[in-house]
């Protein structure tokens, strides 16, 4: 009887080990800015919330329902349209026999060049490429209509199990039909609600980067600034690579603080509301290997206790197969000390570094805003002040991106002071760097 009990226990332990070894699709990590907080000083503490998607097995991916929407306005003539056609062919080559491909072009109007099609064999692929090669530049830029028509191609085979994605390419300002950033934000949100998203690629220096960024963000997709048309095929390849393996949907991250703690903000994300000691972050889709990070600013009202749970973070989501994953939760705990030096020594470098990246990003956003308003002196001052802050960071905290950006801050400031504005390429570069930092893309 004892032997039987022993073997039963051993079998149970083995089952437990196997179960524990199964990786989760999206893992949660919660890290407070410091372990010790100075009781008699500023009791503000940032909590870093990290999400990491597992890397799928080699060869495994989600089926694609892809619509390429290509600008063929007059400004796309020459190398631009040639490389755009080549990029569309690259997209076609990356799709499998179970994927859907469609292509829409737009100038004064939007037209379907290739209706939703499964690429079954080499002959069919060659036929589709021949259609792509016949695309030539035309007139104006009906960008809104192009995206709408592209989304209609996806609707023919819209499926929750598919990655339903529009890739929009444009080199100019939308000047036919709805063309404001608000118009495109609403379109992006509507498409997201219907299970679709729009990755945007801005080519050259004459497109509206605010509009292209807003459309991508509002639909939960990617944005690219491509100065050189030669890089277009590589960008299409990168985009399709990053969206091939959907691992989770409907992610909810709930950050809660107890009585005695104020949840002030999710830093750099004003659209996420902090109310009644709680914030809810929603992510509609999550892809293999993807990383996302959020910083919650908390303030402890009193430091009388020895230790407290500063914040609790819970996450749940649907797996790719539609089943609800097990809920994950972690807490950020801190202790109080009467010794300021000990509090300073407990600083977590990884969180301090992310705060520095965030500070850099917000300063650049503010400088662009002032420059747009014509307040050149204030914009240049912000950039120079930020460079000084970056230079003063401890070596352990300074990130490679900030070090790389620092010389650029001086260059942008000098450009503002000498020319009275930011050049188109400079504004796009600043904004693209900010977008990449916001979504952990570099």
N, C-alpha and C positions, 0 to 999 in steps of 0.2 A: 504493500500500500504506500509506503514511504517512497519506494522507487518510482511508482506511478506518479506521485505528487511532484517528485523531482523533475521527471521528464515533462510533465505538464507545465511546470514553471519554466523549464528551459525552452519549450516550444513557444510559450507565451512571450518570453523575452526575445526570441528570434523574430517572432511576428512583429513585436514592437519595434525592433531595430530596422526591419525592412520598411515598415510604415514610416518611421522617422526619416528614412533615407530618401523618400520620394520628395523631389523638390517642388516648391510652390511656384506658380506661374509668375506672381509678382510678390516680392518680399518687401517688408516694411522695416525701417530702422529709424529710431527716434533718439536724438542726441541733444542734450542741453548745452548751452554755450559754455557753461562752467559747472563744476561739481559743487564748489563752495561759493557762497554769495556773502559779501561783506554786509553784516547786519546793520551797520550805521551809515551806509552810503547809498548809492543808487542801486535799487533792487530790481532793475530791469534785466531780464534774461531772455535771450533768443533761443527758441527750440527749433532745431533743424529736423525736418521730416523728409526722409529719402525713400524713394520707390525704385526698385531695380527689377526689370523683367528678365526672366530666365532666357538663356540663349537656346533656341530650338535645336533639335537634332538636325544634322546636316541633311539637306535635301527636302526637309519638311517645310511646307509653307501653306498659307491660306490661298484659296482660289481668288483670282483678280477679276474685277469687273471695271475695266479701265476705259476712260474717254479722254483722249488728247484733244485739247482745244487750242488751236494755233492761230496767232495773229498773222494775217497776210496783208496788212495795210501797206500803203506805198512805202513807208519808212523801212519795211522789212526787205527791201530789194538787195540784191547782191549776196554777200557772204552770209548775212543773217538768215535769209530764207533757205539758202543752201544748207546751212548747219541745222536749221530747224527741221528740215526734211530728213536730214541724217539722224537727228535725235529721235524723231518719230519712228524711224526704221529700227533704231536701237531698242526702243520700247517694244516694238512688235517682236523683235528677236528674243526678248527676255520672257515672253509669255509662253505658257504651255498649252497643251491641247484642250485643257478644261477651262482656260481663261477666255474672257470676252474682251474684244478690242473694238473701239470705235474712234473715229476722228472727225472733228468739226473744225472748219475754218471760218474766220470772220474778217470782214472789212466794213463796208457800209451795211452789210447784212451778214447773217450767220447761215452757213450751209453745211449739210452733212456730206462728207467725202466718203466715209466708210461707216455704214450702219453696223450695229453690234454683231460681231462675227467671232466664231471660234476658229482658231487657226489649226486646221487639221493636218496639213502636209506642206511640203516645200513648194509645190506648185501654187497652192493658194496663197502662201506667204509672198511669193514672187509677184502674184497678181495684185495683192494689196500694196506692195512696195511700189509697183508701177503707178498706182493711183496717187500715192504720196509724192512721187517724183514729178508729177504733173502740176502740183500746187505752185501757183505764181502769185506775186504781190498785186494788190489792187488799190483800194481807196482809203476810206477813213477807218475808225476803230470802234466797232459796236461790241465792246468787251462784255457788257452785261448780257446781251442777247447770246453771245457765244457761250458763256458759262451756262445760261439757262438751257440752251439747246444741247450742250454736252451732258447736262444732268438728265435730260429727257432720254438720252441714249442709255444711261445707266438704269433708268426706271424699267426698261424692258426686261431686265434680268436682275432686278434688285433682290438681294438675298442677304439675310443676316450672317450667313456663314462666309460671305464674300467680303473682300476689301473693295468697297465701292468708291472709287477715287477718280476725280477729274484732275488732270494736270493742265494748268493754264499757262501759256507762254505769251508774253506781250512785251513790245519794246516802246510803246507809246501811251499817250494819255487817252483815256476813254472819252470820245467826243460824239458818239451817237447813242441815244437812249439814256437810261439812268446811268449817272456817272459819278455820283458823290460817294464818299467813303461810307456814309450811313446807308446808302442804297445797297452797297456790296456787303456790309456787315449784316444787314437783314437777310439778304440772299444766303450768305454763308450759314447763318443760324437756322434758317428754314431748311436748307439742305442737310445740315447736321441732324435736325429733328427727324428727317426722313431717312437717316442712315447713310448719308453721303458726305464726302468731304472734298475740298479743293486745295491742292498744292499749287502755289503760284511761283512762276519764274519770271523775274524782271530782267530784261536784256538791255544792256547799254545804260545810258544815263538820262533818257527822256521819258521814262514811264513814271507813274505816280506810286512811289514806294509806300506811302501811307495807305493807299487803297489796296495794294497788293498784300501788304502785311495784314491788314484788317480782315481781308477775305480769308486768308489762310488761318488766322487765329480763330475767327468766329466759327469756322467749320472744323476746327481741330486737325489741321494739316500742317504742311511745311512751306516755308518761304525761302527763296534763293535770289540773291543778287548776282547776276552774271554779267560782268563788264565786257568780256571777250566771247564772241559767238563760237569760237573754237572749242570752248569748254561745254557747250550745250549737250553733246552726246554723253559726256561723263556725268553731267548733272542728272539727266534722265535715268542713267544707269544707277546712280546713287539713290535717287528717289524710289525707284522700283525695288532696289535692294532693301531699303529701310522699311518698306510697307508690305513685305511678302509674307510675314508670319505674325498674324494677329493671335495673341495669347490670352487676352482678357477684354471684357466689355463691362460697361456700367460700373466703373470703379467709384466708390464713395469713401472719402477720407473725412472722418469727423474728429475735429480737435476740440477738446473740452477742458476747461480749467475749473478748479474748485472755488468755493467761497474764499475770499481773501486774495484772489489773484485776478487781475484784469487782462483779458486778451485784447490787446490794442489793435493789432493789424496782422495781416499776412503781407510781409514786406515786399513792396514792388508789385503787388497784385490788388489794386484798389477795387477790382470787380468782385473779389471774394469778400463777402460780408461777415463781419464779426459781431455777433449779437447774442445777448443773454449768456455770455461766457462760452460761446461756442462758434465754430466756423465749420462749414461743410464745403469740401472741395470735390467736384465731380469731373471725372474724365471718361468720355464716352467710349474710347478705344485705347488699347495698349498693345505695343508690338514687341517682338522678341529683342532682347538686349537693350530696350529703351530705359533711360534713366530720367527721373523727374525729382525735383527738389523744391521744398517750400520752407520758408522761414517765418515762424510765428513769434511776434514780439509780445512778451508777457511782462507784467509788472506785479511784484508782490507788495501788497498794501502794508503789511507789517512783518517784522523779522523776529518776532518773539519766540517762535517755535524753534526746536533744534533742527528739524528737517520737515520737508513737505513734499507732496507730489505736486509738481508744478503744473503739469499738463498730462492729459491722457489722450492717446491717439488710437482710433480704431479704423480698420479698413476692411471692406468686403467688396466682392466683384463676381461677375459671371465668368466662368471658364469658357474657352473657345467652343466647347461642346454644348454650352448652354446651361450646364449645372452650376449651382451657386457654390463658390469656393468657401472653405472654412474661414471664419472671421479671424482676423489678426488684430492684436492690440498690444500696445506698449506704453509705458509711462516714462516721463522725464522727471527724475527725482533730484532734489538739491538739498544741501545742508547749509546752515548758517555758521558764520564765524565772526569773531570780533577782531580778527587779524587781517587787515587789508592785503598784506603781502601773500598770505596763503590763498586768498580769493583770486588774486591776480595769477598766481602760479597754476591754478586749476583750470585756466582757460584752455578750451579744446581748439587746437590749431585748425582742424578741418572746418569747424564752424566759423572761426574768426576769418579764415581765408574766404569762405563763401560770402560772409558779410562784406569783405573788402571788394569782391567782385560785384556784389549788389550795389555798393556805394558808388563804385565806378560807373556802373550802368545808369543809375538814377541821375548822376551828375551830367552824363552825356545827354540823357533825355531832356534834362532841364535846359542845358545849353542850346540844344536844337530848338526848343520851344522859344527861348529868348531870341535866338537868331531869326526865326520865322517872324517874330513880332517886330523885328528891326532894332532890338536892343542889343546891338553888337558888343558894346563895352561889357555889359553884364554877362553875355554868353562867353566871351573870351576870358573874363575873370573867373568864371566857374571852371573852365577847362584848366586854367593855370593853377588854380587853387587845388583842383583834384589831382593834378600831377604832383604837387607838393605833398599832399596827403599820401599818395601812393609811394613816393620816395621815402617817406618817414616810416613806412610799415616795417615791422621786424622781418628779418630775412626768412624766418620760419613761416610767416604769414603771407608774404608776397607771392602771388600766383604767377605762373608763366604768362598767362594772358594779360595780366595787368602790367607786367614788366614790358611786354611787347607793345601794349597800347600806349605806354607813357610818352614815347617820342612823338607819337601821333597827336596827342593832346596839345603839345606845343605847336605842332604844324598847323593844326586846325585853328588854334587861337591866333596865330600869326596871319593866317588866311583871312580870318574875320576882320582883324585890325587893318590889314592892308587893302582888302577888297570890299569891305563893308557887308559881306555876306558869305555864306558857305557855298562853294561850288556844288553843282549837282552831284558829282561823283563823291565828294566828301560827305555830303548829307546822307547819301545812300550807304556809304561805308559805315558811318557812325550808327545808322539805324540797323543795318544788318548785323553788326557786332552786338548791338543791344539785344536783338531778337535771338541770336545764337546763345548769348549768356542767359537770357530769360528761360530758355528751354534746354539748357545744358547741351548745346550742339557743338561746342568747340572746347 
